Amino acid sequence: MLTTTTVIWTVGLAMLLIILISAIRILMEYERGVVFRLGRFAHVKGPGLRFIIPVVDRLIKVSLRTVVMDVPPQDVITQDNVSVKVNAVIYFRVLSPDKALIEVEDFLYATSQLAQTTLRSVLGRSELDELLSKRDSINQHLQEILDRHTDPWGVKVSNVEVKHIDLPSEMQRAMARQAEAERERRAKVIHAEGEAQASTRLAEAAKMISSEQGALQLRFLQTLTEVASDKSSTIIFPLPIELIEPMMRRKKEG
């Protein structure tokens, strides 16, 4: 039968074991432990085996890894009054664990809400063409705004990417017609430029032929050779007087 002394020693050892276990904390390499002593911030502990004072100290783990957070689709009206639905993704990490716990109640929720409101605000001041063609500059602008607002929380926003811009069906059809008209315009411009270059070359060739003696006769003979290669038809071709004039002149001189 157990005596009173044995029971006391057993209870004491059990309580001591519980206290020792509650005083031990293990932090991973990517974690930091923020210690609050009697409700006041004490210090930040690094990774490894750490000890705290039971009952007096409270340790809260904070991860330093980069967080990838999706921003839900937001209804945005652009500056040129086009209604679009836009979603994005943000990349951020905690640099100061103590600030992330002290300066804001829930830094994950706060960052998510800030990203949503900033996304609507920035894209609402842009036109649709800017959203489609200048996405890199918009991403940079969003990252700078978010990083400036989350800096007091000890949070660093490293990147913001606009993932998808959902356009209304009528706007998609209008953009398709615009793209088709732009392609037709470029085709007409290229065709006109080709015609202008061809006419310039023809004028230069005509000027060269008219200035060189015998060039017209040679061109005429070349054309006769090309026509004569087709034996399936009979062609009556006028003979220029310039070709027979030299022979007639020699005959008269002789």
C-alpha positions in Angstrom: 0.0 0.0 0.0 1.4 3.4 -1.0 2.2 5.8 1.7 1.4 9.5 1.6 5.1 10.4 1.1 5.3 8.1 -2.0 2.2 9.7 -3.5 3.5 13.2 -3.0 6.9 12.3 -4.6 5.0 10.7 -7.5 2.8 13.7 -8.1 5.8 16.1 -7.8 7.9 14.1 -10.3 4.9 14.1 -12.7 4.4 17.8 -12.4 8.2 18.4 -12.8 8.1 16.3 -16.0 5.2 18.2 -17.4 6.9 21.5 -16.7 10.1 20.4 -18.4 8.2 19.2 -21.4 6.3 22.5 -21.7 9.6 24.4 -21.4 11.1 22.7 -24.5 10.4 24.0 -28.0 11.9 22.8 -31.3 12.1 25.3 -34.2 12.7 24.4 -37.8 15.3 26.1 -39.9 12.6 28.3 -41.6 10.9 29.2 -38.3 11.5 31.8 -35.7 10.0 31.9 -32.2 8.6 35.2 -30.9 8.7 35.1 -27.0 6.3 37.1 -24.9 7.1 37.3 -21.2 4.1 38.1 -19.0 2.5 39.6 -22.1 5.4 41.8 -23.1 7.7 41.1 -26.1 11.0 39.6 -24.9 13.0 38.4 -27.9 13.0 36.3 -31.0 14.5 32.8 -30.9 16.2 31.1 -33.8 15.9 27.5 -35.1 16.9 24.5 -33.0 16.2 23.3 -29.4 14.9 26.2 -27.4 13.8 26.6 -23.8 11.2 29.0 -22.3 10.0 29.6 -18.8 6.7 27.7 -18.3 3.6 29.8 -17.5 5.7 33.0 -17.7 6.8 32.8 -21.3 4.7 32.2 -24.4 6.4 31.3 -27.7 4.6 31.8 -31.1 6.2 30.3 -34.2 6.4 32.4 -37.4 7.4 30.9 -40.8 9.9 32.9 -42.8 9.2 31.0 -46.1 7.8 32.8 -49.1 4.0 32.7 -49.2 2.3 32.3 -52.5 -1.2 33.8 -52.2 -3.9 33.9 -54.8 -6.0 37.0 -55.0 -9.6 36.1 -55.8 -11.1 37.5 -59.0 -12.0 41.1 -58.6 -14.7 43.1 -60.6 -12.9 46.1 -62.0 -14.3 49.0 -64.1 -11.4 50.5 -66.1 -10.9 54.2 -66.8 -12.5 53.8 -70.2 -15.6 52.2 -68.6 -15.0 48.6 -69.5 -16.1 46.0 -66.9 -13.5 43.2 -66.5 -12.7 40.5 -64.0 -9.1 40.2 -62.9 -7.2 37.9 -60.6 -3.6 37.9 -59.5 -1.0 36.1 -57.3 1.4 37.7 -54.8 4.6 36.5 -53.3 5.7 37.7 -49.9 7.6 36.6 -46.8 8.1 37.8 -43.2 11.3 39.6 -42.5 10.5 40.7 -38.9 8.5 38.1 -37.0 8.0 40.4 -34.0 6.4 43.1 -36.1 4.3 40.6 -38.0 2.7 39.6 -34.7 2.6 42.9 -32.9 1.8 45.5 -35.6 -1.1 43.6 -37.2 -3.6 41.1 -35.9 -3.4 38.6 -38.8 -0.7 39.5 -41.3 -1.9 36.8 -43.8 -5.5 38.0 -43.9 -4.4 41.7 -43.8 -2.1 41.2 -46.8 -4.8 39.4 -48.7 -7.3 42.2 -48.2 -4.8 44.8 -49.0 -3.9 43.1 -52.3 -7.6 42.9 -53.3 -8.3 46.6 -52.6 -5.0 47.7 -54.3 -5.7 45.6 -57.3 -9.1 47.2 -57.8 -7.8 50.7 -57.2 -4.8 50.5 -59.6 -6.5 48.7 -62.4 -9.5 51.1 -62.1 -7.2 54.0 -63.0 -5.9 52.2 -66.1 -7.4 51.8 -69.6 -8.1 48.4 -71.1 -5.3 48.8 -73.7 -2.9 49.4 -70.8 -4.1 46.3 -68.9 -3.4 44.2 -72.0 -0.2 45.7 -73.3 1.6 47.1 -70.2 1.1 44.3 -67.7 4.7 44.3 -66.6 4.6 47.9 -65.5 1.3 47.4 -63.7 2.7 44.4 -61.9 5.7 46.5 -60.8 3.4 49.3 -59.6 1.2 46.9 -57.6 4.3 45.4 -56.0 5.6 48.8 -54.9 2.3 49.9 -53.4 1.8 46.6 -51.5 5.4 46.5 -50.3 5.2 50.1 -49.0 2.0 49.3 -47.0 3.2 46.0 -45.6 6.6 47.2 -44.6 5.4 48.4 -41.1 4.2 44.8 -40.5 7.6 43.3 -41.2 6.3 41.7 -44.5 8.2 42.0 -47.8 6.2 41.7 -51.0 8.7 40.5 -53.6 6.4 40.1 -56.6 2.9 40.6 -57.9 1.6 39.0 -61.1 -1.8 39.7 -62.8 -2.8 36.2 -63.9 -5.9 36.6 -66.0 -8.1 39.3 -67.4 -11.6 38.1 -68.2 -13.2 40.3 -70.9 -16.9 40.5 -71.7 -17.9 38.6 -74.8 -19.0 41.7 -76.7 -15.6 43.3 -75.9 -13.8 40.2 -77.2 -15.7 40.4 -80.5 -15.0 44.1 -80.8 -11.2 43.5 -80.2 -11.3 40.7 -82.8 -12.8 43.0 -85.4 -10.3 45.7 -84.5 -7.4 43.2 -84.9 -8.8 42.1 -88.3 -9.1 45.7 -89.5 -5.6 46.4 -88.4 -4.3 43.4 -90.4 -6.1 44.6 -93.5 -4.7 48.1 -93.0 -1.2 46.8 -92.8 -1.8 44.6 -95.9 -3.0 47.6 -97.9 -0.1 49.7 -96.8 2.4 47.0 -97.8 0.7 46.6 -101.2 0.7 50.3 -101.8 4.4 50.5 -100.9 5.1 47.7 -103.3 3.3 49.4 -106.1 5.2 52.6 -105.4 8.5 50.8 -105.5 7.6 49.0 -108.7 6.5 52.2 -110.4 9.7 53.8 -109.4 11.8 51.0 -110.8 9.7 51.0 -114.1 10.3 54.7 -114.5 14.0 54.2 -113.9 14.1 51.4 -116.5 12.2 53.4 -119.1 14.5 56.3 -118.6 17.5 54.1 -119.0 16.1 52.4 -122.1 15.3 55.7 -123.7 18.8 57.2 -123.0 20.8 54.2 -124.3 21.1 53.8 -128.0 20.0 50.4 -129.2 18.5 49.5 -125.8 15.0 49.7 -127.2 15.9 47.4 -130.2 17.5 44.9 -127.9 14.4 44.8 -125.7 12.2 44.4 -128.7 14.3 41.4 -129.9 14.2 39.9 -126.5 10.4 40.2 -126.4 10.2 38.5 -129.9 12.3 35.6 -128.6 10.0 35.1 -125.6 6.9 35.2 -127.7 8.3 32.8 -130.3 8.8 30.1 -127.7 5.0 29.6 -127.7 4.2 27.7 -130.9 0.5 27.1 -130.3 -0.6 30.5 -131.6 0.1 32.9 -134.4 1.1 36.4 -133.4 1.4 39.4 -135.7 4.0 41.8 -134.2 4.7 45.2 -135.7 8.3 45.8 -136.7 9.6 49.2 -135.4 11.1 51.4 -138.0 14.1 51.9 -135.7 15.2 48.3 -136.5 15.3 48.6 -140.3 16.3 52.3 -140.5 20.1 51.5 -140.3 19.8 48.9 -143.1 17.9 51.4 -145.3 20.5 54.1 -144.6 23.4 51.7 -145.7 21.5 50.8 -148.8 21.1 54.4 -149.8 24.7 55.1 -149.1 25.8 52.1 -151.2 
